[in-house]
Amino acid sequence: MALKRTCILLTMILLMAGCNTRKGKQESREAPVTVTVSSAQKISSAREIKLSGNIEGLKTVRLGFLVAGRINYVACNEGDPVTSGRILASLDPASYEIAKELADIQVNQVQDEFNRLSEMHDKQSISESDFAKISFGLQQAKAQQKLHAKNLADTRLYSPIDGILLKRLAEPGEITGIGLPVFVVSDIRKVKVNAPVPESELLFFRIGTKAKVNIPALGRDYEGKIIEVGSAADPATRTFTARIEVDNPGQLIRPGMIAEIAYQTDSKENMLAIPIEAFLHDNNGQGYIFVADTLKHIAFRRDIATGRFRNSMIEVVSGLSEGEKVVTGGQQKLTDGSPIDIR
């Protein structure tokens, strides 16, 4: 009797083990993920050239005094707006005022002498040579008077353009010489982007054509126009400088900012592209897609390198061949080797 109960117990254990094994196998089978796919294909697109450049004002002037002296007044700080004709700084005028007074005295003295001799000349009481000497002496005295008046006026420095003060290179109390830069003023109602162009791309740049300019610091795009293309290459970099003019409403763009230029040429080129929704990133920033094996109904992860965007497509530079099927819907649920059901 005991033997019979033992046999029945063993039979039940074996039956339960078999059921659990079958259940585990069924659970281990992963359910296929329903996906949509699209073929990697070549598309024709206008060739786009991308360059980096730096911003400068449309017109920039470096200002200095035409006479030497000690600076006694500075009107502006860096970043201040200035208008044409506004005084920016001045020199101590004392020495130049004294020189002007001496010149005025000299003119008055020679003028009196000239008036006296002129009456004698009318009466033919002096020779022509003596009268010519006093005439030239008066002219010379007046010229000296004009020179000293100009020197006195040049102790005040004015802005020749509207713009902003980019640099202030001197402070009150400093001694400055003739022509030494004291201020840098730039007109930034429009700005120029200076961009180095490789010689292989130079033939695509034509004056008057449009280019898109992005200012990363502002997060904005602007439309620019090519106004100048260099005719000589930089000996060190073998590049040519292109200048692109950009309107600057609100004067938000400032000299020294970095600009990214995108210039579309007239030439066409083919590129391998996939729908942008197929493209994914992992936690390390690696771009990848899932490629569908339509015979085995399995999706495999594929790391790729990408290039430009064109509408809703993204260029694949490496990692994919034309005609391969990429998953464009349901890929967020996939892992490498997942079974799929292609819709």
C-alpha positions in Angstrom: 0.0 0.0 0.0 2.8 2.3 0.9 4.5 1.5 -2.4 1.4 2.3 -4.3 1.1 5.7 -2.7 4.8 6.4 -3.4 4.3 5.6 -7.1 1.2 7.9 -7.3 3.2 10.8 -5.7 6.2 10.4 -8.1 3.8 10.4 -11.1 2.2 13.7 -9.9 5.6 15.3 -9.4 6.7 14.4 -12.9 3.5 15.7 -14.4 3.8 19.0 -12.6 7.5 19.4 -13.7 6.5 18.8 -17.3 3.8 21.4 -17.2 6.2 24.0 -15.7 8.7 23.2 -18.4 6.2 23.7 -21.2 4.9 26.9 -19.5 8.5 28.3 -19.2 9.2 27.6 -22.9 6.0 29.4 -23.9 6.9 32.4 -21.7 10.4 32.6 -23.2 9.1 33.1 -26.6 9.0 37.0 -27.2 6.0 38.4 -28.9 6.8 40.1 -32.2 6.6 43.9 -32.3 4.5 45.4 -35.0 6.6 47.9 -36.9 6.6 50.0 -40.1 9.6 50.1 -42.4 11.0 52.3 -45.2 13.8 51.8 -47.7 17.1 53.7 -47.5 17.2 55.6 -50.8 19.3 58.1 -52.8 17.7 61.6 -53.1 18.8 64.6 -55.1 19.6 67.8 -53.3 21.1 71.1 -53.9 24.7 71.1 -52.7 25.1 73.1 -49.5 28.4 74.6 -48.2 28.8 75.3 -44.5 31.4 77.7 -43.1 32.2 79.4 -39.9 33.1 83.0 -39.7 33.4 86.0 -37.4 31.3 89.2 -37.1 32.6 92.7 -37.6 30.8 96.0 -38.1 30.0 97.2 -41.5 32.3 100.2 -40.9 34.9 100.3 -38.1 37.2 103.3 -37.4 40.1 103.7 -35.0 40.2 107.2 -33.7 43.1 109.2 -32.3 44.0 112.9 -31.7 45.8 114.9 -34.5 47.8 116.7 -31.7 49.6 115.4 -28.7 48.7 116.2 -25.1 47.2 115.1 -21.8 43.7 113.7 -21.9 41.4 115.7 -19.5 38.0 114.3 -20.5 36.5 111.1 -21.8 32.8 111.1 -22.6 31.9 107.4 -23.3 32.3 103.9 -22.0 32.7 100.7 -24.1 29.3 99.6 -25.5 27.8 103.1 -25.4 26.0 104.2 -28.6 27.6 107.2 -30.3 26.3 109.5 -33.0 28.2 111.3 -35.8 29.7 114.6 -34.5 29.5 113.6 -30.8 32.5 114.6 -28.7 34.3 111.5 -27.3 37.3 113.1 -25.5 39.4 116.2 -25.2 43.0 117.2 -24.4 44.1 119.9 -22.0 44.0 122.9 -24.4 46.2 125.4 -22.3 49.3 125.2 -24.5 47.4 125.4 -27.7 45.4 128.4 -26.5 48.6 130.3 -25.7 50.0 129.5 -29.1 46.7 130.7 -30.7 46.9 134.0 -28.7 50.5 134.5 -29.8 49.5 133.9 -33.5 46.6 136.4 -33.1 49.0 139.1 -31.7 51.4 138.4 -34.6 48.7 138.8 -37.2 47.5 142.1 -35.6 51.1 143.4 -35.5 51.8 142.6 -39.1 48.3 143.8 -40.2 49.1 147.2 -38.7 52.4 147.3 -40.5 50.8 146.3 -43.7 48.1 149.0 -43.4 50.7 151.7 -42.9 52.9 150.6 -45.7 49.9 150.1 -48.0 49.2 153.9 -47.8 52.8 154.6 -48.6 52.6 152.2 -51.5 49.6 154.0 -52.9 51.6 157.2 -52.7 54.6 155.3 -54.3 56.7 156.1 -51.3 58.1 152.6 -50.9 59.5 150.1 -53.4 57.5 147.2 -54.8 60.0 144.7 -53.1 59.4 146.2 -49.7 55.7 146.2 -50.1 55.8 142.5 -51.3 57.8 141.5 -48.2 55.1 142.9 -45.8 52.4 141.3 -48.0 54.0 137.9 -47.7 54.7 138.5 -44.0 50.9 139.1 -43.4 50.0 136.0 -45.4 52.5 133.9 -43.3 51.2 135.3 -40.0 47.6 134.5 -41.0 48.6 131.0 -42.1 50.2 130.5 -38.7 47.1 131.8 -37.0 45.0 129.2 -39.0 47.4 126.4 -38.0 47.2 127.2 -34.3 43.4 127.6 -34.5 43.3 124.1 -36.0 45.6 122.6 -33.4 43.4 124.1 -30.7 40.2 122.6 -32.4 42.0 119.2 -32.7 42.2 119.0 -28.9 38.6 117.8 -29.1 37.9 114.4 -30.6 34.6 113.7 -32.3 33.0 110.5 -33.7 32.8 110.6 -37.6 30.1 107.9 -37.7 27.0 106.6 -35.9 27.7 103.4 -34.1 28.8 101.9 -30.8 32.1 102.4 -28.9 33.8 99.0 -29.2 37.1 99.9 -27.4 38.2 102.7 -25.0 42.0 102.7 -25.0 42.8 105.7 -22.8 41.8 107.3 -19.5 41.8 110.9 -18.3 45.3 111.9 -17.2 47.1 109.9 -19.8 49.5 111.5 -22.3 48.7 110.6 -25.9 50.7 111.1 -29.0 49.7 112.1 -32.5 47.6 109.4 -34.2 47.7 106.9 -31.4 44.4 105.0 -31.2 42.2 106.1 -28.3 38.8 104.7 -29.4 37.4 102.1 -31.8 33.9 103.0 -33.1 31.8 100.6 -35.3 28.6 101.1 -37.3 26.6 97.9 -36.6 23.3 98.8 -38.1 24.5 96.2 -40.6 27.3 93.8 -40.0 29.7 91.7 -42.1 30.5 88.0 -41.6 34.1 87.2 -42.7 34.3 83.5 -43.7 37.3 81.6 -45.0 36.3 79.7 -48.2 38.5 76.8 -49.4 39.7 77.2 -52.9 37.8 74.1 -54.1 34.5 75.9 -53.1 35.4 79.4 -54.3 33.8 79.0 -57.7 30.3 78.6 -56.1 30.4 82.0 -54.4 29.0 84.9 -56.4 28.5 88.5 -55.3 24.9 89.3 -54.7 23.7 85.8 -53.9 21.9 84.9 -50.6 23.2 82.9 -47.7 21.7 81.8 -44.4 23.6 83.0 -41.3 23.1 81.5 -37.9 24.3 83.3 -34.8 24.7 80.5 -32.1 25.0 83.1 -29.3 21.6 84.5 -30.2 20.0 81.3 -31.4 18.6 83.0 -34.5 18.9 82.7 -38.2 19.4 85.8 -40.5 19.5 86.2 -44.3 22.7 87.6 -45.6 24.0 88.7 -49.0 27.5 88.1 -50.3 29.1 91.5 -51.0 32.8 90.5 -51.5 34.8 87.5 -52.5 38.6 87.7 -51.9 40.8 87.6 -55.0 44.0 86.3 -53.2 44.4 83.3 -50.9 45.8 83.6 -47.4 49.3 82.2 -47.7 49.0 80.2 -44.4 45.5 78.6 -44.8 45.1 78.7 -48.6 41.6 80.1 -48.2 39.8 83.1 -49.6 37.7 85.5 -47.6 34.1 85.9 -48.4 32.2 88.8 -46.8 28.5 88.5 -46.2 26.3 91.5 -45.2 23.6 91.0 -42.7 20.9 93.4 -41.5 21.1 93.9 -37.7 17.7 95.0 -36.4 17.9 95.9 -32.7 21.7 95.8 -33.0 21.7 92.4 -31.2 24.6 91.1 -33.3 27.9 92.4 -32.0 31.4 92.3 -33.5 33.4 89.3 -32.4 30.5 86.9 -32.4 30.8 83.6 -34.2 28.5 82.9 -37.2 27.6 79.7 -39.0 27.0 80.1 -42.7 24.9 77.8 -44.9 25.2 78.5 -48.6 23.2 76.6 -51.2 24.8 76.3 -54.6 23.2 75.7 -57.9 24.8 72.2 -58.3 22.9 69.1 -57.3 24.3 66.0 -55.5 22.9 62.6 -54.5 22.9 61.4 -50.9 21.7 58.3 -49.1 18.8 59.3 -46.8 16.3 57.8 -44.4 13.2 59.3 -42.7 14.3 61.3 -39.7 11.9 59.4 -37.4 14.0 56.2 -37.9 17.0 57.8 -36.2 17.7 57.2 -32.5 20.4 58.0 -29.9 21.7 55.9 -27.0 22.8 57.2 -23.7 26.4 57.7 -25.0 25.1 59.9 -27.9 25.7 57.2 -30.5 23.3 57.5 -33.4 21.7 54.2 -34.5 18.7 52.7 -36.4 17.0 49.3 -36.5 17.4 47.4 -39.8 14.6 45.0 -40.6 15.4 41.5 -41.9 12.2 40.9 -43.9 12.8 37.2 -44.4 13.5 36.3 -40.8 11.2 39.0 -39.4 13.9 40.2 -37.0 15.2 43.7 -36.3 18.9 44.4 -35.7 20.5 47.5 -34.3 22.9 49.3 -36.6 25.2 52.2 -35.6 25.4 54.9 -38.3 27.0 58.3 -39.0 24.7 61.0 -40.2 25.1 64.2 -42.2 22.7 66.9 -43.4 19.0 67.3 -42.9 16.7 67.7 -45.9 13.1 68.3 -45.1 12.0 65.2 -43.2 15.1 63.1 -44.3 18.5 62.8 -42.8 21.7 61.8 -44.7 23.4 58.6 -43.8 27.2 59.0 -44.3 28.2 55.4 -43.3 26.7 52.2 -41.8 23.9 51.7 -44.3 23.4 50.7 -47.9 20.8 51.7 -50.4 17.7 49.6 -50.4 18.0 48.3 -46.9 14.9 48.4 -44.8 14.9 50.6 -41.7 12.3 50.6 -39.0 10.4 53.9 -38.9 7.6 53.0 -36.5 7.6 51.0 -33.3 11.4 51.1 -32.9 11.2 52.4 -29.4 10.0 48.9 -28.3 12.8 47.0 -30.0 16.1 45.6 -28.8 18.8 44.0 -30.9 17.4 40.8 -32.4 13.8 41.5 -31.6 11.2 39.6 -33.6 9.0 41.9 -35.7 5.7 41.9 -37.5 6.0 44.2 -40.5 2.8 46.2 -41.1 
